Amino acid sequence: MTVKVFAPAKINLTLHVTGQREDGYHLLDSLVAFVDQGDQVTATPATVSALSVTGPFAQGVPTDSSNLVMLAAGLAGFPMSLTLDKRLPPASGIGGGSADAAATLRAAARLGAKPVIAEGALSLGADVPVCLGAKPVRMSGIGEALTPVSMPALHMVLVNPRVEVSTPEVFKSLESKTNAAMPEVLPDWPDSLSFIDWLSTQRNDLEAPAVKRVPEVAAALAALALAPGAQMLRMSGSGATCFALFENRYTADAAALQLADSNPWWWVKSASTLPG
């Protein structure tokens, strides 16, 4: 039996850094959505787990036990022959590695392994629990506190200038580690426009330090700001992927084509959020 599991990109629509624990972990308050762009994990039961990597971003991806996919297979306790189709750029702030690990855990469960719950998945990384659910949530704490959120559909363009950003370095450059959280009670958003208006009043606290360290992030944000129909823009996670929101998928598709034509060396994709 072989299963194929989609590993959707994770978009931090907001990312407020609200504190830092004594062990060094940062406390976050983030609104997270998942989109219809991502990697794919193919899995077949085996006597010993093994991994091969294909796709446009396969080069340089390790296939040994340092890969989160292999670590996830070990956590599931279910040996598998695995193929990772790597379509998301690495170290890009959209949860690629965590999404791959979560997809591996889901693949193991579909093949008959005992499902790994979110608390167990946390041992693989702070983003793995949220990726395991792959639904719109408010993520707080270090990533372990997940509250479902009902949000309108969003359509966007994702741009990565093909530079890798070091998450630890971005956090190190953050001037304040104790910033305001989102409102304790989130609004009810009747439509996408009201949601986007509200999002524009929120923040990604890692955006400024990422721009300071990696000028290409500023270039991506500037290009998205000039895209016809862009309603708001922001960096996702610790970068370097940035996004702009649009009224519908048609305008997002058109903007993506224009941006890709103007910047052929960038990774540019239109996307829509997955339902809850």
N, C-alpha and C positions, 0 to 999 in steps of 0.2 A: 504494500500500500504506500502511495506517495501523496503528500499533501503540499499545497502551495498556500503560503500565508503572506498577505500584504503587510508591509511595515510602513505606515503612513508618516509623513513628516509632521513634527510637532511644532506649532507656531505659538510663541509667547506673545499674545496680543498686548499684555501688560507684564511688567516684571519689576516689582518694587522690592528692593533689598531693605529689610526691616531690622536686621541685627546680625550678630555673629556669636555662635556658641563658643565655650571655652576650648572645645576640641577643634575649632577652626572652621566648622561648617557654617555657611551663611544661611540666615533665615530669609525666606522669600514669601511674597504674596503675589501670585501670578494667575492671570486668566489664560487658560491654555485651550487651543483648538487643534484639530487634526484635519489634514487636507488630502485631496486625491492625487497627490504626488508622493512617491516613496520608493523604497526598496522592496524586494520580494525574497522570501526564504522558502526554499523547496527542501522537504525532508522525507527520508525513507528510513525505516528501522534498520539498524545495523548492529554488529557485535561490538564495534568500537567506533566512537564518534570521529568523523573526519569532515573537513570543510574545504570547499573550493569556492572561488570568487570570480564572478563574471560581471559584465556591465561596464559602462563608461568610466566609472571611478574604481575599477578593480585594482589598478596598479598601486602597489605599495601596501595593500591591505593584508595584514598578517593572517595566516590560516592556522596558526598554532593556538595554544591555550591562552595567549594574551588577547585573543579576539573575544569580545563579549558574546558572540554567538556560541563559541565553544564553551565559555564559562556558563552560559545559560543551559546548554545541553547537560553539562555536569550537574548544575543545580537541579534540573528536572530528573536526574538519575535515570535517563532514558537514552542509550546510545543511538545516534542517528548519522546517516550519511547526509550531509547538508550542502546545499548550494545557495550562496548569497548573490543575488543580482543587485549590484551596487549602483544605484542611480542617483543617490543624493551625495552632494559633495562632502568630503570629510571635514571635521572640526568646523562646522558651519552654523551652529546655533539652532539647528532644527531637529535635534534629537536622533540623528541617523543611527548611531551605534546603539543607543538605548532602545530605539524602535526595532532594530534588528534582534536584539536580545529578547524583547517582549514577544516578537513574532516567533522566535525559536521556542519560547515557553508555550505559546499557543499551539504551535505545531506538535510539540511533544504531547500535549493534552489531547489533541485530536487523534493522535496515533495510539493513545491508550495510557499515557503516563498520568500519574496523580497530578492534578492541576496545582501550580504554584500560586499562592495568594500574593497580594500586593506587598504584605509585610515581608515575606520571604524574598520577593524580587528586589526589595530595597538594598539587599546585600550586593547586588550587581551594580548599583549606582542610583543616585537620587532621582533620575528621570525615568528609570525603568518601571516603577509602579504606575505612573500616569500613562506611559506608553502601553502598558499591559491592558488598560481599559480602553484607550484610544477614543475617548469621548470628551466633550467639552466639560471642563472642570475648573474650579478655583483650587489652585495648588498652594499650600502654605507649609510652614515649618521648613524642613530641609527637603521637602518633596513627598513626605509621607502622609500629610493631611490633605485628602482629596474630597471636595464637595461638588456634586454634580451641578451644572449650571445650564439653564435653558437660554440659548442665544439664537438670534436670527441667522440665517445663512449669510455667509460672506464670500465675496469673490475678490481675488487678489492676483497680483503679480509678485513672484519671488525672484530676487536678484542676488546672486552670489558672485563677487568679483574674482572668484577662484584664488582667494588667499585664505590660509588657515589662521584662525585666531585662537590663542591660548587662553582658555577660560581662567586658569589660576592667575595669569598675568593681568587680565582685565579686572578681576576682582581686586588684585593687589593695587591697581591704579585708581580704584574707587575712593573718592575723597571722604565720603560719609558712609558708614556701614549701618547707620540707624536712621532710616528714612520712613516717611509716613506710609502706612498700608493703604489699600483700597478701602472704600467705605465698608463698615462692618456688614451692613445690609445692602446688597447690590440692587440697582433699580430693576423694574420690569421694563424691558425694551419692546415696544409694540412692533417695531420694524427695523430693518437694517440701518436706515438713515439715522434713527435716534440712537441706535447702538454705536454707530461710527462717531456721532457727535459726542457721546459719552466717552468713548475710547480716547478721543483726542484730548480729553482733560486728564488722562492718566499718563503713566510714564514707563519707560524701560531705563532703570537707573544705570545699567551697564552700557548704554549707548554712548554717552559722553566719553567715558574712559576708552571705549573701543575705538571711537573716532580719533581720539588723541594718539593712540598707539598704532592704528592702522588707517592711513589716509584713504585707502580704497573703499572703506565703509562710507566715508563722507561722499565719495564720488558716486557710489551706488544710490545713496539717499538723494543726492542732487539730481541724478538721472530720473529717479522715480517721481520726484516732485514736478518734473517737467512733462511727465507722461500725460497725454490728454485724458481727462476724466478721473484722475487720481483724487480721491477724497481725503485720505490721510495716509501717512507713512510712518514707519518705525523700523527699528532693528529688532530681530528676533533673538532671544537668548543672549549669549555673549558674542554673537556675530560669527562670521561676517555677513550672513544672509539678512537682507532687508526686504520689507514688503510694503506695497501700497494697496489700499482697498478701493474697489470700484463698484459702480452701481449694479452691474450684472456681469455675467461671464463673457458676454460678447465684447464689451468694452475692455475687459481684462485681457481677453485673447488678442484683441487688436493692439493694445499697448505692449503686450509681451512681444509680438512680432516686430513692432517698431524698435523696441529696446534691444532685442537680439540682433536686429539688422545693424543698429548703430554701434553695438558693442559685441562683436562676434566672439570675443575671447571670454565673455562672461557666461555664467550659467543663468539662464532666464526661463522661467516657467510660469504659465498662468495656472491658477488652482482655485478650487472651491472647498469650503469646509464640509467635513463629513457630518451627518446627523448624529444626534445624541443617542 
